[in-house]
């Protein structure tokens, strides 16, 4: 359990790091403080001038009327100047805040894109979305309040003290002695609110993650009549969020009333002392009025600062969640060779490779494989045997625990990941389309492709005919969540995307799983054309589609239990034979 001391240290470390992140804006911060200083001084000149005006009215002669009107004009001018300086200061503060949040959001998005899959597997999409949006917005709100009120408040306290001491030393000393009570109360509460606000941010992320899960898969929820269970899950998490909200808001809301009460007591004591001194001749009526005005303005910043401290704890809790992601180790690009391969042939060698997602559970153990340029390799086996894992390792979405993978004799760990992935085209069972036109989706990652190339790829994938039937053809806006396309049509667009890339190595992971048999036969012919001269890995459950493969690897529990051509494996009448025959009834499909 985190102690209050550790929490305090955590918030201080986060604040110091946030200040370092603002490097480059220190000049603007200094200008903002300077404007706050002059604006505050001008505001605090008003009580002095007001006191003089009162004394002129009470004790002055007829000649004092001229001076009185001069004082009024001066006060109007000072108020206007102070307001203008405050407005400029607020604009500067907004600029500082939004430049910082823009920088943090860009850094966070860029860093998330560089995180290894092993790290992303442990996180929910809703939680990452929460950090990118809500947490950064919460930080921005806290910073704006801090800049606008904290600087001006601190300056106001010191300048007000100066004016009070110049008016009456003893009464000002009484104010200084009593004031720490307000600070102690605010500090005591703010230390305890940080942990509560962090818990609140975590509960918000849980609600966002569950909402994303249920809304994005609403069809599945309704199909399985899961609505009631989903509602119960949501109500439970939402109740936790309501509880953390209640505790954090209660603790934070105590600060302002408590400091206001203490400051009101201080004001009453000062007023009594000042009244006695005015009766005794130690203060004029105008002097007492000015002093009480300063005493009120002196306590006001403490109320505002206590609110700032509370908001800052909330902001720092959100900021800490942002830094937690930024502190995670990014995926290394790999070593850049002095002479990277200019033309990849497509020879793949896997040497004594072992890998597991959960290190306590063995998946792939001591796997070796050699694939020559242009060979077509089919990978078959039961669910969980390691077929898709092998594809992920080839693409370096994960790195082997032991052993290595070589491309044309070069270990892939010695190539930049971005460079390595340029040599692969990939079609997955799970389709993904961005919210854009059909044209942009086919050209994803290949933005310089011509319209002719895009249409040719669509025709090769047998997607051209249904695309032309869309209202806007290739300019039709589609998305992954949209229902304008069937799952099969989405997959055809993904296949066209791979065909357009025309990479030397092709990876097909159940690439035709959502396509009807007739269209699949056409696409298989297109694949045969695409595969010419390319090294191809095909993961397939429908074994009739991989009969013509050069090598068929049969995997089970992460190991290659059989390998060979279709005829060779069928003649063995072992694992592959049984797997193949299980998909047929007495030899008939």
C-alpha positions, 0 to 999 in steps of 0.5 A: 500500500502506498503511504502518504509520504510516498504519494507526496514524493510521487507527486513532487517527482511528477511535478519536477518532471513536468517542469523539465518537459516544459523546457523551451517555454521558460521564457514565456513562463517568465513573461507570464510571471512578470505580467502577473507581478505588474498586474497584481501590484496595480490591483493592490494600489487601489486600496491605498488610493481608496484609503486616501480618498476616504481620508480626504473626504473625512479629514480634508478641506474643500481643496481636497475635492480636486485631489479626490477627482484625480485619485478617482481618475487614476484608479480607473486608469490603473484598473484598465491597465491591470485588466489588460495585463491580466488578459495578456497573461491569460493568453500566454498561459493558454499558449504555454498549456496547449503547446505542452499538452500538444507535445505530450499527446504527440509524444504519447501517441508516437511512443504507443506506436513504438511499444512492443506487442508484448507490452500492448497485449497487457493493456486495454484499448480504452485505457490507452484512449483514456490517457491520450484524451481525458488524462491530458485534458485533465492535466491541461485544466490543472495547469491553466488554473495553476498558471492563472491563479497560482502565480498571481496568488503568490505575488499578491500575498507578498505584495499585500504583506508589504502594503500592510506593514507600511500601514501598521506593523503590529496589525500586519504581524498578527495577520502573518502569525495567524495565516499558517493555520490556513496553509497547514490545513490545505497542505494536510488535505492535498497530500491525501487527495493525490492518491484518491485522484489517481484511483479515480483516473484508473477507475475512469480508464476501466469504464472507458475500456469496458465501454469500448469493448461493449459498444464495438462488439454490440452485435455480439452482445445482442446475439448472445443476449448478453445485455443484462450481464454487460449491464451488471459488469458496467454497473459494478465498474461505474459504482467503483468510479462513483465511489472514487469520485465521491471520496476524492471530491469530498476530500478536495471540497473540504479544503476551500471551506476550511481555509475560508473559515480560518481566513474569516476568523483571522479577518475578524481578529484583525478587524477588532485589533484595527478598530481599537487602534483607530479609536486610539489614534494609531490608524486613520479611518482611511488607513483602517479601510485600506488595511481591512481591504488588504487583509481580505485580499491577503486571505483570498489567494490562500483560498484560491491556492488551496483550490489550485493544490486540489486541482493540481493533485488531480492533474498530477495523478493524470500526468503520472499515468501519462509518464507511466506509458512514456517510461515503458521501454519502446521496441528497438529498431535493430542495428543498422547495417553498413550495407543493408540488402538492396534487393531481398531474394527471400531466403528464410532460415530459422535456427534453434528458435524458442519462444513463449508469450508467458515464460512459464508456459512453453510454446515454440521449442528449438524450431529450425526451418530453411525456406528458399526463395520462391517456395510456398510454405503452408503451415497447418495444425490445431488451434494454439499450435503456434502457426500465427506465432511463427508469422508474428516472429517472422515480422518481428512483432515479437523477438525469439527468446532463443535462436534467430531468424535470418533473411538472406543470411542476415539475422533479422535482429541486425535489420531495422524493424521498419526496413525488415517489414518493407520486405513483407506483405501480409494479409490477416484473418482479422481485417482492419480498415481505416476511416477513409476512401476505398482508394486510400485503404488499398494504398495504405502504406503506399500513398504514392501508388497511382490510380491505375495500380490501385485498380489493377490490385483491386481487380487481381483481388476480385474486389473491383466489381463490388467497389464499382457498385458502391455509390462513390466507387473508389471514393466511398468512405469506409471504416472498420466499424462500418456496416456498408461492407461485408466481412468478405468484402473488407478482406478482399480490400485487405488482399488488394492492399497486399497485392499492391505492395508487391513485396518479395515475401508474402504472409497469408494468415487465413487470408480467405477465411471470410470469403465464399468458396466461389470467390476464394477460388478466383482469389486463389488464382490471383494469389498464384500469380502474386506468389510467382517468384515470392517466398510465401507462408500460408497459414490455413485451416482449409487444407484443400487450399494448400495442396499445391504448396512446396512444403507443408509444415504440420505444427503441434504444441509449437513443434514441427511434427511433420513436413513435406509435400501433400503427397508425401504426408498423405502417404505417411498416413500420420498426423497430417493424413488424419487432419486432412481426412477429418475435413472430408467425408470418404474423400469427398469435400 
